[in-house]
Amino acid sequence: MTAPFALLLALTAGQLPTPVKLLEAHRVFLAADGVQRALLEELGQQLKEWGRWSLEGDEATSDLVVLLTRSASAAPDGAAWVITIREPSRSTPLYSDTQTGTYGAGAVTQLVGRLKAVVEGTGSPAPSMPPPSTPSPSVGAAEPMVSTAPAGAPCRVFVTEQMVNPSLYTVVKRIKYAKKYYGGSSHAWAGMAREGWKVDADAVVAVNINFRPSGFSWASPHAEGIAVKWNDEGRQQFRLLAGQCFARPEK
């Protein structure tokens, strides 16, 4: 067991006090190394929605630096996401956590969820949140599906970034989504589900999300993907993919 992982488990279990600097902080500066800007935007959006810290544009005037990196040697596919928090004037981290998997936005969501559990003193992460994951050769390329549908509800529209074997579906059409205001990639995922619903698709695959100027913002989420209908085999296999399952999207 690595030292950062052991420390995180102790913190979430309440065996160690949460670093005072994490509790007293008000302003944080976001930084990234080796990750796409869209993921840094997603991290910033989730921290804003949390509401505990405000985002600072200057590291020198911030209380903490939140760094998002990608570890190239942590897993067979090189997809491991790391969040590290330190003081601006120090290199020693106050907090560190790692999440493996190929779905970057989902990894950010899990990392932020565990960070909130530690800082808010709620003990272990919520039951729906997977336990901290350290890089391991046994970790596959796909993460379990993250469902936004109510328990027992059908998966009306499944959305995934993955390229899916064409033998599992019939193409309905290529679809696009664009938000006129600021937002995180979660808005794009929900938007793709709504667009998929409009054309009576079972899923939207090969989704590509990016941020660019639109309407009243300089970096709003845009997305495009392929709306498809599953065949019998596809209906059996899609739950093995990494993605999100939506009930009937709200208008």
C-alpha positions as CSV (number, residue, x, y, z in Angstrom):
1,M,0.0,0.0,0.0
2,T,1.4,3.4,-1.0
3,A,1.8,6.1,1.6
4,P,-0.7,8.6,0.0
5,F,-3.3,5.9,-0.3
6,A,-2.8,4.8,3.3
7,L,-3.0,8.4,4.5
8,L,-6.3,8.9,2.6
9,L,-7.8,5.8,4.1
10,A,-6.8,6.9,7.6
11,L,-8.3,10.4,6.9
12,T,-11.6,9.1,5.6
13,A,-11.9,6.6,8.5
14,G,-11.4,9.5,11.0
15,Q,-8.1,8.0,12.3
16,L,-6.2,11.1,11.5
17,P,-7.2,14.8,11.9
18,T,-7.8,16.6,8.6
19,P,-5.0,19.1,8.0
20,V,-6.0,22.4,9.4
21,K,-5.0,24.2,6.2
22,L,-7.7,22.3,4.3
23,L,-10.3,23.4,6.8
24,E,-9.3,27.0,7.0
25,A,-8.8,27.6,3.3
26,H,-11.0,30.0,1.4
27,R,-9.2,30.6,-1.9
28,V,-7.7,27.9,-4.1
29,F,-5.6,28.1,-7.3
30,L,-6.2,25.4,-9.9
31,A,-3.2,23.9,-11.9
32,A,-2.8,21.0,-14.2
33,D,0.0,19.0,-15.7
34,G,-0.5,16.6,-18.6
35,V,-4.3,16.9,-18.6
36,Q,-6.7,18.5,-21.0
37,R,-8.1,21.9,-20.3
38,A,-11.6,20.5,-20.3
39,L,-10.8,18.4,-17.3
40,L,-9.4,21.4,-15.4
41,E,-12.6,23.2,-16.3
42,E,-14.6,20.3,-14.9
43,L,-12.6,20.3,-11.7
44,G,-13.2,24.0,-11.3
45,Q,-16.9,23.6,-12.0
46,Q,-17.3,20.9,-9.4
47,L,-15.4,22.9,-6.8
48,K,-17.6,25.9,-7.5
49,E,-20.7,23.7,-7.0
50,W,-19.3,22.5,-3.7
51,G,-19.1,26.1,-2.6
52,R,-16.5,25.7,0.1
53,W,-13.7,27.3,-1.7
54,S,-13.5,30.2,-4.2
55,L,-11.2,29.9,-7.3
56,E,-8.3,32.3,-7.3
57,G,-6.5,33.5,-10.5
58,D,-3.1,34.0,-8.8
59,E,-1.2,31.3,-7.0
60,A,0.6,33.8,-4.8
61,T,-2.7,35.1,-3.2
62,S,-4.3,31.7,-2.8
63,D,-4.5,29.6,0.4
64,L,-4.0,26.3,-1.4
65,V,-2.9,25.0,-4.8
66,V,-5.0,22.1,-6.2
67,L,-3.0,20.3,-8.9
68,L,-4.6,17.7,-11.3
69,T,-2.1,15.4,-13.0
70,R,-2.1,12.2,-15.1
71,S,0.2,9.4,-14.2
72,A,1.6,7.8,-17.3
73,S,2.9,4.7,-15.7
74,A,0.2,3.9,-13.2
75,A,-1.9,1.4,-15.3
76,P,-1.5,-0.6,-18.5
77,D,-3.4,2.1,-20.4
78,G,-1.6,4.9,-18.6
79,A,-4.9,6.4,-17.3
80,A,-4.5,7.3,-13.7
81,W,-5.6,10.7,-12.4
82,V,-4.0,12.3,-9.4
83,I,-5.2,15.3,-7.3
84,T,-2.7,16.9,-5.0
85,I,-3.2,19.8,-2.6
86,R,-0.4,21.9,-1.2
87,E,0.3,25.4,0.1
88,P,1.6,27.9,-2.5
89,S,4.9,28.3,-0.7
90,R,5.5,24.6,0.0
91,S,6.1,21.5,-2.1
92,T,5.0,19.0,0.6
93,P,1.4,18.0,-0.1
94,L,-1.3,18.3,2.5
95,Y,-3.5,15.8,0.6
96,S,-3.2,13.4,-2.3
97,D,-5.5,10.9,-4.0
98,T,-5.4,8.8,-7.1
99,Q,-8.2,7.4,-9.4
100,T,-7.6,5.0,-12.2
101,G,-9.7,4.6,-15.3
102,T,-10.1,5.9,-18.8
103,Y,-13.1,8.2,-18.2
104,G,-11.4,11.5,-17.1
105,A,-14.5,13.4,-16.0
106,G,-15.7,10.5,-14.0
107,A,-12.3,10.2,-12.3
108,V,-12.5,13.9,-11.4
109,T,-16.0,13.4,-9.9
110,Q,-14.8,10.6,-7.7
111,L,-11.7,12.5,-6.6
112,V,-13.8,15.5,-5.6
113,G,-16.3,13.3,-3.8
114,R,-13.6,11.8,-1.6
115,L,-12.0,15.2,-1.0
116,K,-15.4,16.5,0.2
117,A,-15.9,13.6,2.5
118,V,-12.5,14.2,4.1
119,V,-12.8,18.0,4.4
120,E,-16.4,17.9,5.7
121,G,-15.6,15.3,8.2
122,T,-18.3,12.9,7.0
123,G,-16.1,9.8,7.4
124,S,-16.0,7.4,4.6
125,P,-17.2,8.5,1.1
126,A,-20.9,8.1,0.4
127,P,-22.1,4.5,-0.4
128,S,-22.5,5.3,-4.1
129,M,-18.9,6.5,-4.3
130,P,-16.3,3.7,-5.1
131,P,-13.4,3.4,-2.6
132,P,-10.1,5.1,-3.3
133,S,-8.4,3.4,-6.2
134,T,-4.7,3.1,-6.6
135,P,-3.0,2.1,-9.9
136,S,-2.9,-1.6,-10.3
137,P,-2.1,-3.9,-13.3
138,S,-5.3,-5.7,-12.6
139,V,-7.4,-2.6,-13.4
140,G,-9.1,-2.9,-16.8
141,A,-9.6,-0.1,-19.3
142,A,-13.2,0.4,-18.6
143,E,-14.8,1.6,-15.3
144,P,-18.1,0.4,-14.0
145,M,-21.1,2.3,-15.5
146,V,-22.2,5.4,-13.4
147,S,-25.9,5.5,-13.4
148,T,-27.9,8.8,-13.0
149,A,-31.2,7.0,-13.3
150,P,-33.3,6.3,-10.1
151,A,-32.8,2.8,-8.6
152,G,-34.8,0.3,-10.7
153,A,-35.4,2.7,-13.5
154,P,-34.5,1.6,-17.0
155,C,-31.4,3.0,-18.8
156,R,-33.3,5.1,-21.3
157,V,-30.2,6.7,-22.9
158,F,-26.7,5.5,-22.3
159,V,-23.9,8.0,-23.0
160,T,-20.2,7.0,-23.4
161,E,-17.0,8.4,-24.8
162,Q,-15.9,5.0,-25.9
163,M,-15.8,3.8,-29.5
164,V,-18.1,0.8,-29.6
165,N,-18.0,-2.2,-31.9
166,P,-20.4,-1.4,-34.8
167,S,-21.7,-4.9,-34.7
168,L,-23.6,-4.0,-31.5
169,Y,-25.8,-1.2,-32.9
170,T,-27.5,0.5,-35.8
171,V,-26.6,4.2,-36.4
172,V,-29.5,6.6,-36.1
173,K,-27.6,9.8,-36.8
174,R,-24.7,12.0,-35.6
175,I,-25.9,14.5,-33.0
176,K,-24.4,17.7,-31.4
177,Y,-25.0,19.7,-28.3
178,A,-23.8,23.2,-27.4
179,K,-24.4,25.2,-24.2
180,K,-24.7,29.0,-24.5
181,Y,-23.4,29.7,-21.0
182,Y,-20.6,28.4,-18.8
183,G,-20.8,24.9,-17.4
184,G,-18.9,21.6,-16.8
185,S,-18.8,18.5,-18.9
186,S,-21.7,17.1,-16.9
187,H,-24.0,19.6,-18.8
188,A,-22.7,18.2,-22.1
189,W,-23.4,14.6,-21.0
190,A,-26.9,15.5,-20.0
191,G,-27.3,17.4,-23.2
192,M,-26.2,14.5,-25.3
193,A,-28.7,12.3,-23.5
194,R,-31.5,14.8,-24.3
195,E,-30.5,14.9,-28.0
196,G,-30.4,11.1,-28.1
197,W,-33.9,11.0,-26.6
198,K,-35.2,13.3,-29.3
199,V,-34.2,10.8,-32.0
200,D,-35.3,7.8,-30.0
201,A,-31.8,6.4,-29.6
202,D,-30.8,3.9,-27.0
203,A,-27.3,5.3,-26.6
204,V,-24.9,8.0,-27.8
205,V,-21.4,6.6,-28.4
206,A,-18.0,8.0,-29.3
207,V,-18.9,11.3,-27.5
208,N,-16.3,14.1,-27.8
209,I,-16.6,17.0,-25.4
210,N,-14.7,20.3,-25.8
211,F,-14.9,23.9,-24.5
212,R,-15.1,26.9,-26.8
213,P,-16.8,30.3,-27.1
214,S,-20.6,30.2,-27.5
215,G,-23.3,32.8,-26.9
216,F,-22.5,34.5,-23.6
217,S,-19.3,32.7,-22.5
218,W,-15.8,32.2,-23.7
219,A,-15.6,28.5,-22.7
220,S,-18.9,26.7,-22.8
221,P,-19.3,22.9,-23.2
222,H,-19.9,21.5,-26.7
223,A,-20.3,17.8,-27.6
224,E,-20.9,15.6,-30.5
225,G,-21.5,11.8,-30.8
226,I,-23.3,9.0,-32.7
227,A,-26.9,8.2,-31.7
228,V,-27.5,4.5,-32.0
229,K,-30.0,1.7,-31.4
230,W,-28.7,-1.4,-29.8
231,N,-29.3,-4.8,-31.3
232,D,-29.9,-7.8,-29.1
233,E,-26.2,-8.4,-28.3
234,G,-25.7,-4.7,-27.7
235,R,-28.4,-4.6,-25.1
236,Q,-26.6,-7.3,-23.3
237,Q,-23.1,-5.8,-23.6
238,F,-23.4,-2.1,-23.1
239,R,-23.4,-2.2,-19.3
240,L,-19.8,-3.3,-19.5
241,L,-18.8,0.0,-21.0
242,A,-17.7,3.1,-19.2
243,G,-20.3,5.8,-19.3
244,Q,-23.5,7.2,-17.8
245,C,-27.0,5.9,-17.8
246,F,-29.8,8.4,-17.9
247,A,-33.5,8.0,-17.4
248,R,-35.8,10.0,-19.6
249,P,-34.0,13.4,-19.7
250,E,-35.9,16.5,-18.5
251,K,-36.6,19.1,-21.1
